Amino acid sequence: MIQRIQTVYLLLVAILGILTLCFPIMGICSPDVGLSKIYALGSLWCTCMGGGAAIWSKLFGVVALLIPLLALFTIFMFKKRTLQIKLSIAIVLLILLFYLFSILFLTISYRHISEIPHLYGSFSLNLPLAFFFDAIGLVLAILAIVAIRRDESMVRSLDRIR
């Protein structure tokens, strides 16, 4: 299990996903309010934006939580390579959903914040390094898919020789 390179890739995806949950992934800076940090896991309990932003922030938090859990589960499916490929593709889709929901959350939050008259035009967005951890995880998940497929083709070619 550990000697296969796809296990290392998937373990790194899980570690990066856990780091994404631990560190702030966005920051909104305003001269009046200061820096407001947004955590992926903290967005599950966020009700501050109301309406649409609260829904997107909850989806954002759920997807961010599912990425490392699914990556860890995929590691232990090493005997079922076709299932492991499908789960790795699901990880890629979850990472893409993570970034889609984060963009939706940012646009709805921007619209909500810009409606407040004294803050209009006086804030900036800060994207720390933790926001891009899942982008690295996306590349690693794709590399894991390639490695699993290569492993599966090698096993099939050995089955033909027997």
C-alpha positions in Angstrom: 0.0 0.0 0.0 2.6 2.6 1.1 5.1 1.6 -1.6 2.8 2.8 -4.3 3.3 6.4 -5.4 -0.4 7.1 -5.7 -0.7 6.5 -1.9 1.8 9.2 -1.4 -0.1 11.5 -3.7 -3.4 10.8 -2.0 -1.8 11.3 1.4 -0.5 14.7 0.4 -3.9 15.6 -0.9 -5.4 14.7 2.5 -2.7 16.6 4.4 -3.2 19.7 2.2 -7.0 19.4 2.7 -6.5 19.3 6.4 -4.2 22.3 6.3 -6.9 24.1 4.2 -9.3 23.5 7.1 -6.9 24.7 9.7 -5.7 28.0 8.2 -7.6 31.0 7.0 -8.3 30.8 3.3 -9.6 34.3 2.7 -9.4 37.7 4.4 -11.4 40.8 3.9 -9.6 43.9 5.0 -11.4 47.1 5.7 -10.1 50.3 7.4 -13.2 50.5 9.5 -13.4 46.9 10.6 -9.9 45.6 10.2 -9.0 42.2 8.9 -11.7 39.6 8.9 -10.3 36.1 8.4 -12.5 33.4 6.8 -11.9 29.7 7.6 -13.3 26.9 5.5 -14.4 24.9 8.5 -15.7 28.0 10.3 -17.9 28.8 7.3 -20.1 25.8 8.3 -21.4 27.9 11.2 -21.4 31.2 9.4 -24.7 33.0 9.5 -23.3 36.5 9.3 -24.0 37.2 5.6 -27.5 35.9 5.6 -29.5 34.5 2.6 -27.4 33.3 -0.3 -24.0 33.8 1.2 -24.8 31.6 4.1 -25.9 28.7 1.9 -22.8 29.0 -0.3 -20.5 29.2 2.7 -22.1 26.0 4.2 -21.6 24.2 0.9 -18.1 25.6 0.8 -17.3 24.2 4.2 -18.9 20.8 3.5 -16.9 20.4 0.3 -13.7 21.5 2.1 -14.3 18.9 4.7 -15.1 16.1 2.3 -11.8 16.5 0.3 -9.4 15.1 3.0 -11.9 12.5 4.2 -12.4 11.1 0.7 -8.6 11.2 0.0 -8.0 9.2 3.2 -10.7 6.7 2.3 -9.3 6.3 -1.2 -5.9 5.3 0.1 -7.4 2.3 1.8 -9.1 1.1 -1.4 -5.8 0.0 -2.8 -7.0 -3.5 -3.7 -9.9 -2.1 -5.8 -8.0 0.0 -8.4 -11.1 0.9 -10.5 -12.9 2.1 -7.5 -9.8 4.0 -6.4 -9.8 5.7 -9.9 -13.4 6.7 -9.5 -12.9 8.1 -6.0 -9.8 10.0 -7.2 -12.0 11.6 -10.0 -14.5 12.5 -7.3 -11.7 14.2 -5.3 -10.8 16.2 -8.4 -14.5 17.2 -8.8 -14.8 18.2 -5.2 -11.7 20.4 -5.5 -13.2 22.1 -8.5 -16.5 22.5 -6.6 -14.5 24.0 -3.7 -13.1 26.7 -5.9 -16.5 27.3 -7.6 -18.2 27.7 -4.2 -15.5 30.0 -3.0 -15.9 32.2 -6.1 -19.7 32.3 -5.5 -19.2 33.0 -1.8 -16.8 35.9 -2.6 -19.2 37.4 -5.2 -22.2 37.2 -2.9 -20.2 38.5 0.0 -18.8 41.4 -2.1 -22.3 42.3 -3.1 -23.5 42.2 0.5 -20.6 44.2 1.8 -20.9 46.8 -0.9 -24.5 47.5 0.1 -23.3 48.9 3.4 -22.8 52.6 2.7 -19.9 53.4 5.0 -17.8 50.4 3.7 -18.5 50.8 0.0 -15.3 50.7 -1.9 -13.1 50.7 1.2 -12.2 47.0 1.5 -9.8 44.6 -0.1 -9.6 40.9 -0.5 -6.7 38.9 0.8 -6.1 35.3 -0.4 -3.4 33.7 1.7 -1.3 30.7 0.7 -3.9 28.3 2.3 -6.4 29.1 -0.4 -4.1 27.5 -3.0 -3.4 24.3 -1.0 -6.3 22.6 -2.8 -4.9 23.7 -6.2 -1.8 21.8 -5.3 -4.0 18.9 -4.2 -5.8 19.0 -7.6 -2.5 18.4 -9.4 -1.6 15.7 -6.9 -5.0 14.0 -7.4 -4.5 14.0 -11.1 -1.1 12.5 -10.7 -2.6 9.8 -8.5 -5.2 9.0 -11.2 -2.4 8.6 -13.7 -0.4 6.4 -11.4 -3.4 4.2 -10.6 -4.2 3.8 -14.3 -0.6 2.9 -15.0 -0.7 0.3 -12.1 -3.9 -1.1 -13.4 -2.6 -1.5 -17.0 0.5 -3.2 -15.6 -1.6 -5.7 -13.7 -3.8 -6.4 -16.7 -0.7 -6.9 -18.9 0.7 -9.4 -16.4 -2.7 -11.2 -16.4 -2.5 -11.6 -20.2 1.0 -13.2 -19.9 -0.3 -15.8 -17.5 
